[in-house]
Structure formats: C-alpha cells, structure tokens
C-alpha cells in the first residue's frame, strides 16, 4: 500500500498528464452533488408535493383523491379569504417597518459601543427561551389580570381592567418583539463595517447628524437593510402562533387558515393552494430584493469605475 504522500503525488501526476493531453478535469459537480441532493430531497420535493396536492380533490375523511380539481384555487377568490390575505400583507408590512425602524438605531448604537459583546449577548438571550413561553409571557403582561393592568390600577390611571389582548395592534407588538433580533443582527454586522469617518466629513461640510445619517449611512448599509427586511417579513408573513394566541379570530392570518384547513376542515388541497400563495409572495419579495441589490452593486461598480477614470485623467 502506497504512503499517503506518494499516493497524492501519483494523483497529481495523472492529473497533469490528462491536462497536457487536453482533458480538463471538473470536480465541481462532484463536490456540489451532496448539497444538490439535500436541497432536492428537503426543499424541492415538498414544494412539488404541495403543488400536486393543490390540484387534487379533497378526500372524504381528509387527505386527497387522485382526481384533478380546481376547487382549492376557486376558494382563493372567496371574499373572506381575500380579506384575510390583505390583513396578512398589511400586518406583515407594518410589523416589518416598525421592526426595521427600531433595529436601525439599535444596530447603530451597538456598532459604536465599546461593549458590543455584552449587547449582542443581551439580544441573543431571548433565543435561549422557547418561542411559546415568550408569547405566554406577553399574554401575562397584557392580560386582564396581567402586570400592565395591575400597574395602571395602582397608579390610579385606570379604574377598571383593560383587556389589551385579542386585537391587531397586540399582534403587531408581539411580532415586532419576536423578530426584532433577526433585524438587529444583520444591521449591526453591516453598520460595524461602515467607515464612520464619512459621517464626520459630512458634518464638516455642513450637514447635521440626521442628514448625514440619511444621505451617507443609509445608502451604504442597504445590503444590511434588505437582509433585515427579508429575515423579518418572510417569517411574519407566515406567522401562526402569535395571531392565534394574542390576536383572536379577528386577527387571523394565512398561517392560521392553513392550520385550520389541515386540522379542522381536513381539506389538504385547499391548505396546499393557500401555501402556494405564501410561497409565491415570499419568493416575489426575495426576487425583488435580489434585483435591487444587483442594481445597487452594478451602480457602485460604475461609480467606482468613473472615479478611477477621473483619477487617471488627472
């Protein structure tokens, strides 16, 4: 048996001989095949199953019958479903905007702080607690006999208990809390790489702090903003537990409708069709963001190329 070093040399020699003969070795497909198989099994296959099920007939006791049917997609034109879809989109957009507006100053302050590690640990700590426990904590805070009501009563600000739960505003509040770390971390990572001397230069040229942040900082951290938007909008759009526990029936979102169709109505084709709506909307959002990032990258290359030409001309 050859030693490992000699075996490696013999492989290199055979490779060199083949390359001299004009045979090019391409190991890319071999290296990428495990990942391709993984994505095919656990990503593409479930999507294909959902697409197929959405065009089948509902089974009598759940499941599907292998008969082509468009009943599931006809339901998508129902007025109730359209209202829930609009509510889901509105809630997702509002919660995402609020999350980004809170995450931006948080990411900025952490990036400028000398205690970055401490702040990052504080942001990550909620991930150590179960998702449902955090939701139930908010229910105890906002409930009729919760902490907030007790505090307001003792302060004399209210005369009777107020139920802060089971409305759309509470859903937005809890969603913002749940997904705020997903926005802060990518924004911090981008802002931390920013050259803050540019802000000082803008101040020297007469811009105040707000203007310098809007015109200098924000354009240079767009990639982090886009990532934060994707990391918050997509999971919020498919949220299930938060609207169910703190929102009630009037705050149902698409995730709740899918769960009801699977567990209560046992209408698998309809649940698959609604899932296709979620998939298409989130995919469209990702493609839009990727297109914007691509155009920004091309614009930056063009600007740098123009600056290089001007420098060479001088």
C-alpha positions as CSV (number, residue, x, y, z in Angstrom):
1,X,0.0,0.0,0.0
2,X,1.4,3.4,-1.0
3,X,2.0,6.0,1.7
4,X,-0.5,9.0,1.6
5,X,2.2,11.4,0.2
6,X,3.2,9.1,-2.6
7,X,-0.5,8.4,-3.4
8,X,-1.2,12.2,-3.6
9,X,1.8,12.7,-5.9
10,X,0.6,9.9,-8.2
11,X,-2.9,11.5,-8.4
12,X,-1.3,14.9,-9.3
13,X,0.9,13.3,-11.9
14,X,-2.1,11.6,-13.6
15,X,-4.0,14.9,-13.5
16,X,-1.1,16.7,-15.1
17,X,-0.8,14.1,-17.8
18,X,-4.5,14.4,-18.6
19,X,-4.3,18.2,-18.7
20,X,-1.4,18.0,-21.1
21,X,-3.5,15.8,-23.4
22,X,-6.2,18.4,-23.4
23,X,-8.5,16.7,-20.9
24,X,-9.9,19.1,-18.4
25,X,-11.0,17.7,-15.1
26,X,-14.0,19.4,-13.5
27,X,-14.7,18.3,-9.9
28,X,-17.4,20.9,-9.3
29,X,-20.4,18.7,-9.9
30,X,-18.9,16.0,-7.7
31,X,-18.4,18.4,-4.8
32,X,-21.8,20.1,-5.2
33,X,-23.8,16.9,-5.6
34,X,-24.3,16.2,-1.9
35,X,-25.8,19.7,-1.4
36,X,-27.9,19.3,-4.6
37,X,-29.3,16.0,-3.3
38,X,-30.0,17.6,0.1
39,X,-31.9,20.5,-1.5
40,X,-33.8,18.2,-3.9
41,X,-35.0,16.0,-1.1
42,X,-35.8,18.6,1.6
43,X,-36.7,21.7,-0.4
44,X,-37.8,20.9,-4.0
45,X,-39.6,17.6,-3.2
46,X,-42.0,19.2,-0.5
47,X,-42.8,22.1,-2.9
48,X,-43.6,19.7,-5.7
49,X,-45.9,17.7,-3.4
50,X,-47.7,20.9,-2.3
51,X,-48.2,21.9,-6.0
52,X,-49.6,18.5,-6.9
53,X,-51.9,18.3,-3.9
54,X,-53.3,21.8,-4.6
55,X,-54.7,20.5,-7.9
56,X,-56.3,17.3,-6.4
57,X,-59.8,16.7,-5.0
58,X,-60.4,16.7,-1.2
59,X,-60.7,13.3,0.4
60,X,-63.9,12.3,2.2
61,X,-62.1,11.8,5.5
62,X,-59.1,14.0,4.9
63,X,-56.2,13.5,2.5
64,X,-56.7,13.7,-1.2
65,X,-58.4,11.8,-4.0
66,X,-56.3,11.4,-7.2
67,X,-58.7,13.4,-9.3
68,X,-57.9,16.7,-11.0
69,X,-59.8,19.5,-9.4
70,X,-59.6,23.4,-9.2
71,X,-61.8,23.7,-6.2
72,X,-58.9,24.7,-4.0
73,X,-58.0,27.6,-6.2
74,X,-61.6,28.7,-6.6
75,X,-61.6,29.2,-2.8
76,X,-58.8,31.8,-3.2
77,X,-61.4,34.2,-4.8
78,X,-63.6,34.0,-1.7
79,X,-64.2,37.3,-0.1
80,X,-63.3,36.1,3.4
81,X,-60.0,34.7,2.1
82,X,-59.2,37.9,0.3
83,X,-59.8,39.9,3.4
84,X,-57.5,37.6,5.5
85,X,-54.8,37.9,2.8
86,X,-55.0,41.7,2.8
87,X,-54.9,41.6,6.6
88,X,-51.8,39.3,6.5
89,X,-50.0,41.5,4.0
90,X,-50.8,44.7,5.9
91,X,-49.8,43.3,9.3
92,X,-46.6,41.9,7.8
93,X,-45.6,45.2,6.2
94,X,-46.5,47.3,9.3
95,X,-44.6,44.9,11.7
96,X,-41.6,44.8,9.3
97,X,-41.4,48.6,9.0
98,X,-41.7,49.1,12.8
99,X,-39.1,46.4,13.4
100,X,-36.6,48.0,11.0
101,X,-37.1,51.4,12.5
102,X,-36.3,50.1,15.9
103,X,-33.5,47.9,14.7
104,X,-31.6,50.6,12.9
105,X,-30.8,52.8,15.9
106,X,-30.1,49.6,18.0
107,X,-27.6,48.3,15.4
108,X,-26.0,51.7,15.1
109,X,-25.6,52.1,18.9
110,X,-24.2,48.6,19.2
111,X,-21.7,49.2,16.4
112,X,-20.5,52.4,18.0
113,X,-20.4,50.9,21.5
114,X,-17.3,49.6,23.3
115,X,-19.4,46.8,24.8
116,X,-20.6,45.1,21.7
117,X,-20.3,41.6,23.1
118,X,-22.5,42.4,26.1
119,X,-25.2,44.0,23.9
120,X,-25.1,41.1,21.4
121,X,-25.5,38.6,24.2
122,X,-28.5,40.5,25.5
123,X,-30.1,40.4,22.1
124,X,-29.4,36.7,21.7
125,X,-30.7,35.7,25.2
126,X,-34.4,35.6,24.0
127,X,-33.4,32.8,21.6
128,X,-32.5,30.7,24.6
129,X,-36.2,30.7,25.7
130,X,-38.9,28.7,23.9
131,X,-40.9,30.7,21.4
132,X,-44.3,29.8,23.0
133,X,-43.0,30.7,26.5
134,X,-42.2,34.2,25.2
135,X,-45.7,34.5,23.7
136,X,-47.3,33.4,27.0
137,X,-45.2,35.9,28.9
138,X,-46.8,38.7,26.7
139,X,-50.2,37.2,27.5
140,X,-49.5,37.5,31.2
141,X,-48.3,41.1,30.8
142,X,-51.2,42.3,28.7
143,X,-54.0,40.1,30.1
144,X,-56.9,41.4,32.1
145,X,-55.2,40.5,35.4
146,X,-51.7,41.0,34.0
147,X,-48.8,43.1,35.1
148,X,-49.7,46.1,32.9
149,X,-53.3,46.3,34.3
150,X,-52.1,45.9,37.9
151,X,-49.5,48.7,37.4
152,X,-52.1,51.1,35.8
153,X,-54.6,50.4,38.6
154,X,-52.1,51.0,41.4
155,X,-51.0,54.3,39.7
156,X,-54.6,55.4,39.5
157,X,-54.5,55.8,35.7
158,X,-57.5,53.5,35.1
159,X,-60.5,52.5,37.2
160,X,-61.2,49.1,35.7
161,X,-59.2,46.3,34.0
162,X,-58.5,46.7,30.3
163,X,-58.0,43.7,28.0
164,X,-55.1,44.6,25.8
165,X,-55.2,41.2,24.1
166,X,-57.0,39.9,21.1
167,X,-56.6,42.7,18.6
168,X,-54.4,43.5,15.6
169,X,-52.2,46.1,17.5
170,X,-51.2,43.4,20.0
171,X,-50.4,41.0,17.2
172,X,-48.1,43.6,15.6
173,X,-46.5,44.4,19.0
174,X,-45.7,40.8,19.8
175,X,-44.5,40.1,16.2
176,X,-42.1,43.1,16.4
177,X,-40.7,41.8,19.7
178,X,-40.3,38.2,18.4
179,X,-38.4,39.1,15.2
180,X,-36.5,42.2,16.3
181,X,-33.2,40.3,16.9
182,X,-33.5,39.0,13.3
183,X,-33.3,42.6,12.1
184,X,-30.7,43.9,14.6
185,X,-28.0,41.3,13.9
186,X,-27.6,41.8,10.1
187,X,-27.9,45.6,10.5
188,X,-25.2,45.6,13.2
189,X,-23.0,43.4,11.0
190,X,-23.3,45.9,8.1
191,X,-23.0,49.1,10.2
192,X,-20.0,47.7,12.0
193,X,-18.1,47.6,8.7
194,X,-19.1,51.2,7.8
195,X,-16.4,53.9,7.7
196,X,-17.7,56.4,10.3
197,X,-15.2,59.0,9.2
198,X,-17.6,59.6,6.3
199,X,-20.2,60.9,8.8
200,X,-17.6,63.2,10.3
201,X,-16.7,64.5,6.8
202,X,-20.3,65.2,6.1
203,X,-20.6,67.1,9.4
204,X,-17.5,69.2,8.5
205,X,-19.2,70.1,5.2
206,X,-22.3,71.5,7.0
207,X,-24.7,68.5,7.2
208,X,-26.3,67.9,10.6
209,X,-26.3,64.5,12.2
210,X,-29.7,63.5,10.9
211,X,-29.0,64.5,7.3
212,X,-25.6,62.8,7.4
213,X,-27.2,59.5,8.6
214,X,-29.9,59.7,5.9
215,X,-27.7,60.6,3.0
216,X,-24.4,58.8,3.9
217,X,-25.1,56.0,6.3
218,X,-28.4,54.6,5.0
219,X,-27.3,54.3,1.3
220,X,-24.1,52.5,2.4
221,X,-25.9,49.9,4.6
222,X,-28.6,49.0,2.1
223,X,-27.5,45.4,1.9
224,X,-28.0,45.0,5.7
225,X,-31.4,46.7,5.5
226,X,-32.5,44.3,2.7
227,X,-31.3,41.3,4.6
228,X,-33.1,42.5,7.8
229,X,-36.3,43.1,5.8
230,X,-36.2,39.5,4.4
231,X,-35.4,38.0,7.8
232,X,-38.4,39.7,9.3
233,X,-41.1,39.9,6.6
234,X,-40.9,36.3,5.5
235,X,-41.5,34.7,8.9
236,X,-44.0,37.3,9.9
237,X,-46.0,36.7,6.7
238,X,-46.3,33.0,7.6
239,X,-46.9,33.6,11.4
240,X,-49.2,31.2,13.1
241,X,-48.8,31.0,16.9
242,X,-48.8,34.8,17.6
243,X,-52.1,35.7,15.8
244,X,-53.7,32.6,17.3
245,X,-52.7,33.2,20.9
246,X,-52.8,37.0,21.2
247,X,-55.0,38.0,18.3
248,X,-58.1,36.0,18.3
249,X,-60.4,35.3,15.4
250,X,-60.5,38.9,14.1
251,X,-56.7,38.8,13.7
252,X,-56.4,35.5,11.8
253,X,-53.6,35.4,9.2
254,X,-52.9,33.0,6.4
255,X,-50.8,30.7,8.6
256,X,-53.9,30.2,10.8
257,X,-56.1,29.4,7.8
258,X,-53.7,26.8,6.6
259,X,-53.7,25.1,10.1
260,X,-57.5,25.2,10.2
261,X,-57.8,23.6,6.8
262,X,-55.4,20.8,7.8
263,X,-56.7,20.1,11.3
264,X,-60.4,21.1,11.3
265,X,-61.7,21.0,7.8
266,X,-59.1,18.4,6.7
267,X,-59.0,20.0,3.3
268,X,-55.5,19.3,2.2
269,X,-55.8,20.6,-1.4
270,X,-57.1,24.0,-0.1
271,X,-54.3,24.2,2.5
272,X,-51.8,23.4,-0.3
273,X,-53.2,26.1,-2.5
274,X,-53.0,28.7,0.3
275,X,-49.4,27.6,1.0
276,X,-48.7,28.3,-2.7
277,X,-49.9,31.9,-2.1
278,X,-47.4,32.2,0.8
279,X,-44.6,30.7,-1.3
280,X,-45.2,32.9,-4.3
281,X,-45.4,36.1,-2.2
282,X,-42.3,35.4,-0.3
283,X,-40.4,34.3,-3.5
284,X,-41.5,37.5,-5.2
285,X,-40.2,39.5,-2.2
286,X,-36.8,37.7,-2.3
287,X,-36.5,38.3,-6.1
288,X,-37.4,42.0,-5.8
289,X,-34.7,42.4,-3.0
290,X,-32.2,40.5,-5.1
291,X,-32.9,42.6,-8.1
292,X,-32.5,45.8,-6.1
293,X,-29.2,44.6,-4.6
294,X,-27.9,43.6,-8.0
295,X,-28.7,47.1,-9.4
296,X,-27.1,48.7,-6.4
297,X,-24.0,46.6,-7.0
298,X,-23.8,47.5,-10.7
299,X,-24.3,51.2,-9.8
300,X,-21.5,51.0,-7.3
301,X,-19.1,49.4,-9.8
302,X,-20.0,52.1,-12.4
303,X,-19.4,54.8,-9.8
304,X,-16.0,53.3,-8.8
305,X,-15.1,52.9,-12.5
306,X,-15.9,56.6,-13.2
307,X,-13.9,57.7,-10.2
308,X,-10.9,55.6,-11.4
309,X,-11.1,57.2,-14.9
310,X,-11.3,60.7,-13.4
311,X,-8.3,59.9,-11.2
312,X,-6.3,58.5,-14.2
313,X,-7.2,61.6,-16.2
314,X,-5.8,63.9,-13.5
